[in-house]
């Protein structure tokens, strides 16, 4: 695996020369998710009418302007593609389009509201 390649699976990450960095990154991501209450552990009885889905890790490397790796990132994602709408879930989430964001900002300016920006470090890769 070259310096800029990212592993396609956890197995690949743990077999790479950068395994310790990926492991540390996974641990940090897990601690962050536990700290903010991302999920809770449930006992799902057989025949509960609930489909339990697996998850997997997605990896990324952040670089500076010179191309040097500055940060390793790992995100645990659910295998949602195994679910069927109307059976396993009933609502969807969609990211906000940039035009919507611009509309909200314009409204805030016209209404003389204060705007605040924040960075959620562990929100996205």
DRENDO-1510 file (C-alpha; in Angstrom, 1 decimal, always signed):
<recs>
REC; n; res; u; v; w
REC; 1; UNK; +0.0; +0.0; +0.0 .
REC; 2; UNK; +1.5; +3.4; -1.0 .
REC; 3; UNK; +1.7; +6.3; +1.4 .
REC; 4; UNK; -1.5; +7.9; +0.1 .
REC; 5; UNK; -3.6; +4.8; -0.3 .
REC; 6; UNK; -6.2; +4.1; +2.4 .
REC; 7; UNK; -7.3; +0.6; +3.4 .
REC; 8; UNK; -10.6; -0.7; +1.9 .
REC; 9; UNK; -11.3; -2.8; +5.0 .
REC; 10; UNK; -10.3; -3.2; +8.7 .
REC; 11; UNK; -8.5; -6.4; +7.8 .
REC; 12; UNK; -6.4; -4.4; +5.2 .
REC; 13; UNK; -5.8; -1.6; +7.8 .
REC; 14; UNK; -4.5; -4.0; +10.4 .
REC; 15; UNK; -2.2; -5.7; +7.9 .
REC; 16; UNK; -0.7; -2.5; +6.7 .
REC; 17; UNK; +2.5; -0.8; +7.9 .
REC; 18; UNK; +0.3; +1.9; +9.4 .
REC; 19; UNK; -1.8; -0.6; +11.5 .
REC; 20; UNK; -0.9; +1.1; +14.8 .
REC; 21; UNK; -2.1; +4.5; +13.5 .
REC; 22; UNK; -5.3; +3.0; +12.1 .
REC; 23; UNK; -5.9; +1.2; +15.5 .
REC; 24; UNK; -5.4; +4.4; +17.5 .
REC; 25; UNK; -7.7; +6.3; +15.1 .
REC; 26; UNK; -10.4; +3.6; +15.5 .
REC; 27; UNK; -10.1; +3.8; +19.3 .
REC; 28; UNK; -10.4; +7.6; +19.3 .
REC; 29; UNK; -13.5; +7.4; +17.0 .
REC; 30; UNK; -15.1; +4.8; +19.3 .
REC; 31; UNK; -14.4; +6.9; +22.4 .
REC; 32; UNK; -15.9; +10.0; +20.7 .
REC; 33; UNK; -19.0; +8.1; +19.7 .
REC; 34; UNK; -19.5; +6.7; +23.2 .
REC; 35; UNK; -18.9; +10.1; +24.8 .
REC; 36; UNK; -21.7; +11.7; +22.8 .
REC; 37; UNK; -24.1; +8.8; +23.2 .
REC; 38; UNK; -24.2; +7.8; +19.5 .
REC; 39; UNK; -25.8; +4.5; +20.3 .
REC; 40; UNK; -26.8; +2.2; +23.1 .
REC; 41; UNK; -26.5; -1.6; +23.3 .
REC; 42; UNK; -29.8; -3.5; +23.1 .
REC; 43; UNK; -30.6; -7.1; +23.4 .
REC; 44; UNK; -32.7; -8.0; +20.4 .
REC; 45; UNK; -34.8; -11.1; +21.0 .
REC; 46; UNK; -35.1; -13.6; +18.1 .
REC; 47; UNK; -38.2; -12.9; +15.9 .
REC; 48; UNK; -38.5; -9.4; +17.3 .
REC; 49; UNK; -39.3; -8.2; +13.7 .
REC; 50; UNK; -36.0; -6.2; +13.7 .
REC; 51; UNK; -33.2; -6.6; +11.2 .
REC; 52; UNK; -29.9; -6.2; +12.8 .
REC; 53; UNK; -27.3; -4.8; +10.4 .
REC; 54; UNK; -23.5; -5.0; +10.5 .
REC; 55; UNK; -21.1; -2.1; +10.2 .
REC; 56; UNK; -17.6; -1.5; +8.8 .
REC; 57; UNK; -14.8; +1.0; +9.1 .
REC; 58; UNK; -14.1; +3.7; +6.4 .
REC; 59; UNK; -10.7; +5.2; +6.4 .
REC; 60; UNK; -9.2; +8.5; +5.2 .
REC; 61; UNK; -5.9; +10.4; +5.4 .
REC; 62; UNK; -5.8; +14.2; +5.7 .
REC; 63; UNK; -2.8; +15.9; +4.1 .
REC; 64; UNK; -1.2; +19.4; +4.2 .
REC; 65; UNK; -0.5; +21.5; +1.1 .
REC; 66; UNK; +2.8; +19.6; +0.6 .
REC; 67; UNK; +1.0; +16.2; +0.6 .
REC; 68; UNK; +2.2; +15.1; +4.0 .
REC; 69; UNK; -0.2; +13.1; +6.0 .
REC; 70; UNK; -1.4; +15.2; +8.9 .
REC; 71; UNK; -4.2; +13.1; +10.3 .
REC; 72; UNK; -5.6; +9.6; +10.0 .
REC; 73; UNK; -9.4; +9.3; +10.2 .
REC; 74; UNK; -11.7; +6.3; +10.7 .
REC; 75; UNK; -15.5; +6.3; +10.7 .
REC; 76; UNK; -17.7; +3.4; +11.7 .
REC; 77; UNK; -20.6; +3.2; +9.3 .
REC; 78; UNK; -23.7; +1.0; +9.2 .
REC; 79; UNK; -24.3; -1.3; +6.2 .
REC; 80; UNK; -27.6; +0.5; +5.5 .
REC; 81; UNK; -27.8; -0.8; +2.0 .
REC; 82; UNK; -29.1; -4.0; +3.5 .
REC; 83; UNK; -32.3; -2.2; +4.7 .
REC; 84; UNK; -35.5; -1.7; +2.8 .
REC; 85; UNK; -37.6; +1.5; +3.1 .
REC; 86; UNK; -41.0; +0.9; +4.6 .
REC; 87; UNK; -39.8; -2.4; +6.2 .
REC; 88; UNK; -36.6; -1.6; +8.1 .
REC; 89; UNK; -36.9; +2.2; +8.2 .
REC; 90; UNK; -39.5; +4.9; +7.6 .
REC; 91; UNK; -37.5; +8.1; +7.5 .
REC; 92; UNK; -34.6; +9.3; +5.5 .
REC; 93; UNK; -32.0; +12.0; +6.1 .
REC; 94; UNK; -30.5; +14.1; +3.4 .
REC; 95; UNK; -27.6; +16.6; +3.7 .
REC; 96; UNK; -28.6; +20.3; +3.3 .
REC; 97; UNK; -27.9; +21.7; -0.2 .
REC; 98; UNK; -25.6; +24.7; -0.3 .
REC; 99; UNK; -28.4; +26.9; -1.7 .
REC; 100; UNK; -30.4; +26.2; +1.4 .
REC; 101; UNK; -27.5; +27.2; +3.6 .
REC; 102; UNK; -27.1; +30.5; +1.6 .
REC; 103; UNK; -30.8; +31.2; +2.1 .
REC; 104; UNK; -30.6; +30.7; +5.8 .
REC; 105; UNK; -27.5; +33.0; +6.0 .
REC; 106; UNK; -29.3; +35.7; +3.9 .
REC; 107; UNK; -32.3; +35.5; +6.2 .
REC; 108; UNK; -30.1; +35.8; +9.3 .
REC; 109; UNK; -28.3; +38.8; +7.9 .
REC; 110; UNK; -31.6; +40.5; +6.9 .
REC; 111; UNK; -33.0; +39.8; +10.4 .
REC; 112; UNK; -29.8; +41.0; +12.1 .
REC; 113; UNK; -29.2; +37.6; +13.8 .
REC; 114; UNK; -25.8; +36.6; +14.9 .
REC; 115; UNK; -24.2; +33.7; +13.1 .
REC; 116; UNK; -21.9; +31.2; +14.8 .
REC; 117; UNK; -19.7; +28.6; +13.1 .
REC; 118; UNK; -18.4; +25.5; +14.8 .
REC; 119; UNK; -16.3; +22.6; +13.7 .
REC; 120; UNK; -17.4; +19.1; +14.6 .
REC; 121; UNK; -14.1; +17.3; +14.4 .
REC; 122; UNK; -15.4; +13.8; +14.6 .
REC; 123; UNK; -18.5; +14.3; +12.4 .
REC; 124; UNK; -17.1; +13.4; +9.0 .
REC; 125; UNK; -14.1; +12.1; +7.3 .
</recs>
